[in-house]
Structure formats: C-alpha cells, structure tokens
Amino acid sequence: MNPRTPTHAIEPQFLSRWSPRGFDGQPLPESEVLRCLEAARWAPSSGNSQPWRYVVTLNGTPAFQAVWAGLAEGNRVWAHRAGALLVACSLTSSLKRGERKPLGASAFDAGAAWMSLALQAQAQGLAAHAMGGFDAATVGAAIGLGEHARIDCVIALGRPDPQAPLSAELRERETPNDRLPLADWVRLDRWTFPEA
C-alpha cells in the first residue's frame, strides 16, 4: 500500500515511483536497460549540452562485480540482487573551439536524466534505486572514469521482488516514504528560510 498523499493534485506516476531495495536477482536484458536510457536521452539540459554519461554493468559480469565492490557496505548487502548497476556521471567541462569550459549546470541536468530514467523504469515494471553511498575512487577505477567527469550516483536497476531476502531493518524500510511539505522548502519572492 502506498502511504503517499499529495497536498495538490499531481499525476500518479510521481507518487508510485519509489526506490526499493528488494530485487529478484536476475540479470536484465540489455534491451530493457536501453529503454530506460532512451528516456534519459530526452531529458532537458542547459544549452542542450546533454552532459550525463552512463556506464552500464549487467549482473553476472565482472564489470558488475567491480562496481558492486565499490559500494558502501549498507548498499552491497542488497544491491548484488539488482539486474544491473548503472554508474551515472556528469561531465564537469567541455571542449569548445579548442577551449575547455566548465559545465556549471551538469549535475542539475544529470538529475533530470536520472528522473526520466526512473519514471521509465517504473513504467516498464522495473525499480530503480539511486545510491550516493559508494567509494568514488573504486567505482571510478572500475569504469575507467574520464578526467573531466564525476560520478553522481550508482543506480541499482532490476525487477522488484517484495519477497527478496533483506534484513529486518531493511525490510522495515521497504515502503514508499513521505516528503517534506511545500511550506518547508518553498518561499514566494524572497528567501526567508531559517538558518540550518
């Protein structure tokens, strides 16, 4: 059951998308992953720069194992059952007319691509769980990260399995969570947020 209730009317896809940890342990066909990435392809970006880059590793391959090994322990205990691990990166600069220039909005743009991927995964009956808990040096070495890029997150993608073997602590968290009310993070006209 989904406990999420919006304050304002929105499309149901935003409420039903969430990030489970329970996967069925089966590798995903490359075609299923590419469908999700096709959705990410059409995300908006500053100056149409499309600065996101993805490295796909499929479960059962050495590349998957190498990326999995770079995850934080709290993620390794469940992410090994994902059908694929995707390393989502963004370019930090671009070369234009022989001059390297920083891409200030690349992480913002990469976030838009991630959301497109997540919603497409949901539409395909898959689950996508983005993780910030990873060792950037280990994962970067595993994928051969380029010099002018950064890793934004690692995404576990696969078929959800509500019966997946999870610890009692993780099982308790295996439900869609709520969000802060708009009043906590939206202001009209001026920044009047309390100091953190």
Stockholm file with secondary structure:
# STOCKHOLM 1.0

chainA/1-196         MNPRTPTHAIEPQFLSRWSPRGFDGQPLPESEVLRCLEAARWAPSSGNSQPWRYVVTLNGTPAFQAVWAGLAEGNRVWAHRAGALLVACSLTSSLKRGERKPLGASAFDAGAAWMSLALQAQAQGLAAHAMGGFDAATVGAAIGLGEHARIDCVIALGRPDPQAPLSAELRERETPNDRLPLADWVRLDRWTFPEA
#=GR chainA/1-196 SS CCCCCCSSCCCHHHHHCCCCCCBCCCCCCHHHHHHHHHHHHTCCCGGGCCCEEEEEEETTSHHHHHHHHTBCHHHHHHHTTSSEEEEEEEESEEEETTEEEECTTHHHHHHHHHHHHHHHHHHTTCEEEEECCBCHHHHHHHHTCCTTEEEEEEEEEECBCTTCCCCHHHHHTCSCCCCCCGGGTCCSSSCCCCCC
#=GC SS_cons         CCCCCCSSCCCHHHHHCCCCCCBCCCCCCHHHHHHHHHHHHTCCCGGGCCCEEEEEEETTSHHHHHHHHTBCHHHHHHHTTSSEEEEEEEESEEEETTEEEECTTHHHHHHHHHHHHHHHHHHTTCEEEEECCBCHHHHHHHHTCCTTEEEEEEEEEECBCTTCCCCHHHHHTCSCCCCCCGGGTCCSSSCCCCCC
//
